[in-house]
């Protein structure tokens, strides 16, 4: 991308028509990428956040329940 921008900068100087399109196009992608990235980012994080907490809880929950189950099992058996 950097190499494309460098040549593009030198090229726009000569081709004025191309300069405007490249400039807007370059400006649009970043902004468009930012908004989409921002929106998807919040959404994925939201989903990931709940997903991570869930898996995180299940993991610790498993060890805890596992210990509790064995504890209760012996006690219940007795």
ZAMARGU-4260 file (C-alpha; in steps of 0.2 Angstrom, whole numbers, plus 5000, padded with zeros to 4 digits):
<rodrens>
0) 5000/5000/5000 | 5014/5012/5004 | 5023/5009/4987 | 5006/5012/4979 | 5003/5028/4988
5) 5021/5035/4984 | 5019/5032/4965 | 5001/5038/4966 | 5007/5054/4974 | 5019/5057/4960
10) 5006/5051/4947 | 4992/5062/4953 | 5004/5078/4950 | 5002/5074/4931 | 4985/5066/4930
15) 4973/5078/4938 | 4958/5067/4934 | 4966/5052/4942 | 4972/5062/4957 | 4954/5066/4963
20) 4948/5048/4961 | 4963/5040/4970 | 4962/5053/4983 | 4943/5050/4987 | 4945/5032/4985
25) 4960/5031/4997 | 4950/5043/5009 | 4934/5032/5007 | 4943/5015/5011 | 4951/5021/5027
30) 4935/5030/5034 | 4924/5016/5027 | 4936/5003/5034 | 4936/5012/5051 | 4917/5013/5053
35) 4914/4995/5048 | 4929/4990/5058 | 4922/5000/5073 | 4905/4993/5071 | 4911/4975/5068
40) 4923/4977/5082 | 4910/4982/5095 | 4899/4968/5089 | 4913/4954/5089 | 4919/4960/5106
45) 4902/4960/5113 | 4900/4942/5106 | 4917/4937/5111 | 4916/4946/5128 | 4901/4935/5132
50) 4909/4920/5123 | 4925/4922/5133 | 4917/4924/5150 | 4906/4909/5146 | 4921/4898/5141
55) 4931/4906/5155 | 4917/4902/5168 | 4915/4885/5161 | 4933/4881/5163 | 4934/4887/5181
60) 4917/4881/5184 | 4921/4863/5178 | 4936/4862/5190 | 4925/4869/5204 | 4910/4858/5201
65) 4922/4843/5198 | 4929/4846/5215 | 4912/4849/5222 | 4904/4834/5214 | 4918/4822/5220
70) 4916/4830/5238 | 4897/4828/5237 | 4899/4810/5229 | 4909/4803/5244 | 4898/4812/5256
75) 4882/4807/5248 | 4889/4789/5246 | 4892/4789/5265
</rodrens>
